[in-house]
Amino acid sequence: MNKRKDQLLAIDRLLTIMDELREQCPWDRMQTFESLRHLTIEETYELGDAILDRNLKEIKNELGDLLLHIAFYAKLGSEEKAFDIGDVATSISEKLIYRHPHIYGDLKVENEKDVKRNWEALKLKEGKKSVLEGVPKGLPALVKAQRIQDKVAGVGFDWEKPEQVWEKVEEELNEFQSEVKKGSQKDMEAEFGDVLFSMINYARFLKINPDTALERTNQKFTKRFTYLEAKAKEIGKSLQEMSLAEMDVYWEEAKQQ
């Protein structure tokens, strides 16, 4: 109980500071929902980076930044007499209870798939016309594809086995290659999109997060290329002056690091 009391006191302190900043700081007084939006998105990506690095200290710090934004939005909402931090907490608590009848009601579930399927069914009962309504339009395309596939799988629109999904990947690859040979830029783009969509679906069946996998590859490539640049500088050459064979030597060295 003492730990919970300390946690509540810490939240109360944050809300008090938020009130003081809103009254006394020129920058904080100028902020609106709209002006904070891009900062919130940036903070979310910074949290994502910390999670990929498994840096628990930075995860804590970035969560603090996001918590500040939540407190800020709640403060703005209270100034407009629309909602406050209590309303925000109450809303999510009631939603969680409603959407977990297997915990707070008498519904029986067997596994995670049952939970997700029931979750989507309850959202439709809340008035949503489509299970895809909950996918934000502004999501990056790769993440959006992943969420779309999760959503439709939650209502049973899904393949049965990974092998079926891989057959679809191969089918889309063949169709893409066919369009490459024809040379239509528009049709190549369409088929390439289908290849990516099917690969993301296959990753889901293999329990691989495609966005995380791609970002780890981005980081790996960046680290190796930076090593190559450093080695080129050591021998007094620019990359433009080096042959591919020379660069490949240092690239292989980078892979061993």
N, C-alpha and C positions, 0 to 999 in steps of 0.2 A: 504493500500500500504506500509506503514511503516513496518508492520509485515512481509510482503513478502521480503522487502529489508533486514531486519534483518536476515531472514532465508537464503537468498542468500549470505550474508556476512559471516554467520556462516559456510556454505558449502565451501566458498572460503577459509576461514581460515583453515579448515580441509585439503583441498587440498594443501595449502601452507605448512602446518606442514608435510604432507605426503612427499612432495618434499624434505623437509629439512631432515627428518629421513632417506629417501632413500640415500641421499648424505652423511650424517654424522654419522649415527648409524651403528656400525658393525653388529648387529643382523639383522636390517632391510635390510641392503645391501645384506645379504646372502639369503634372502627369494626368493622363486620361487612359481609359481602356485601350484606345487605339494606339496611343504613344508607347504603351508598355508591351503591346502585342509582339513586336519583332524582338524585343529584349527577352521575352519569355521563351520564344522559339530558340533563340541563341543559347539561353541557359539550359534548355532541354537537351540540345545537342552536346553541350559541354558535359552534362551528366552522362549522356551516352558514351562519350569518349572515356570518362572516368570508369564506367562500368566495363568497357572493353579492355581497359588497362588493368582491371581488378584492383584499382587503387582505392582502398576503403576510406582513407583519409579524405581524398578528393571527392568520393561519392558523398560522404557526410557534408562536405563544404557545398557541393553543388545542390544537394537536397535542401540545404539551408537557403540558398539563393532562390530556389523554386518556392519554398515555403514563404519567403518574403513576398514573392509575387502573388501568391494566394492571399496572403494577408492584405496586400495592397489592393487587389481587385475587390476583396470583401469590404475594405474601407470605402472604396469608391461606390460600391453598391449601397452601403449604408448611408452615404451622403445623399444619394438619389432616392433614399427611402424605398429601395427595391429589395435588398437582402443584406444580411450581415454574416459574419463568420459562423455564428451559431446556426443560421439558416442553411449555410453551405454544409456544415457537418451533419445537421439533421437530415438534409436531403439525401446525402450519400449513405447515411446509416439506414434510412428507410428503404432506399433502393436495394442495398445489399441484403437486407432481411427479406424483402419481397422476392428477390431473384435467387434466394437460396432456400427454397421450401424444403429441401432435403435436410437442412440443418434446423430451420425455424418452423417447419411444418411437418406434415406426415408423408411427404413424397419420398419414394424409395428410388435410389439410383444405384447402378452397378459400377460405373466407371466415369472417367473424365468426359468421355464422349456424350454420355447421358446428361451430364451437367451442362455441357455447352449447347446440346440440342434443346434442353429445357429453357436455358437462358434466352436463346433466340426466339423460342415460342412465346415466352413471357413478354419480350420486347414488342412482338407483333400485337399482343393483347393490349399493350399500352397505347396503341393507336398508330404505330408505325406501319406504313403501307408496304415497305419492303425491308428485308433483312439487310439490304445494302445501304440503308439510310444512315447507318451509324459510321460509315466509312468517310472520313473527312475528305473534301475535294482537294484540299491543299497538301495532302500527303505526297511525299516523293513517290514516283511511279512504281519503283520496286517494292516499297513498303505497302503501297496501296494494293498492288496485285496480291501480295501476301495476305492482307486483311480481307480482301474480297473472297479469296479462296477459303480462308478460315470461316468466314460468315456463311457461305453457301454449304460448306461441309457440315456446319452446325445444324442444318436442317435436312441433312441426308443426301444432298446433291454432291456426290463424291465417288471416286473410284474405290474399288474394293481392295486392290493389292498394288504394291509399288511397281510390280512388273507391268501392269496395265498402263501406268503413268509413263514408264520408260518407253513403252511402245509408242505412246503419243509423242514423246520427245523425238524419237527417231523419225516418226511420220512428219513432224513439223520441220525437222532438219532437212529431210528430203525435199519437202515443198519449198523451203528457203533456197536450197541449192538450185532447184529448177528455175526459180525466179531470177537468181543471180545470172544464170546462163542466158536468160531472155533479156536482162539488162534494164528492166523498168524500175526506176528508183522508188516509185510509189509502192509497187508490188513487193519489192525487196524489203522495204521498211515494214510493210504489213506482216510479211512472213517472219521477219526477224523478231517482231513484237510477239508473234505466236510462239516462237522458239523460247524466248525469255519467259513468257507466261507459263509455258509447260515445264521449263526447268525449275522455276520457282515452286510449282506444284509438286514436282518430284522431290525437291528439297524438303518440303513439308512432310512428305511421307517418310523421309529418312531422318526426321527430327532435326533438320539443319535449318537455322535461321539464315536465309539468303542474304539479308542486309548485313548481318554480322560477319558472315563468311566473306562477302565482297569487301567489307571495310578492313578486315584482317589482311586480305590480299593487297589492298591499297597501301596499308601500312608497311607490309613486307616489301613491296616493290619500291616504295619511297626510301626505305632504309637501305636497300641494295643499291639504288641509283645514287643516293647521297654518298655511299662508300665509293662508287665508281668515280664520281666527280672529285672526291677528295684525292683518290689515287692519281687521277689525271693531273691534278694540280701539283702533286708531289713530283711528278716527272716533267713538269713544266710544259704540258700540252693542254690544249683545249679539246673538248670532246669532238669538235668538228675536224680536228687534225688527226684524230685517231681512227684506225681502221676498225671494222666490226670485230675482226679477230682479236685485236688488242683489247678492245672493250670487253670482249667475252671472257678474257683471262681474269680480269678484275671482277667481273660479274660472278664468275664461279667462285672466286675468293670470298665475295660477299655472302654467297650462299652457305659457306662453311662457317661464317662468323656465328 
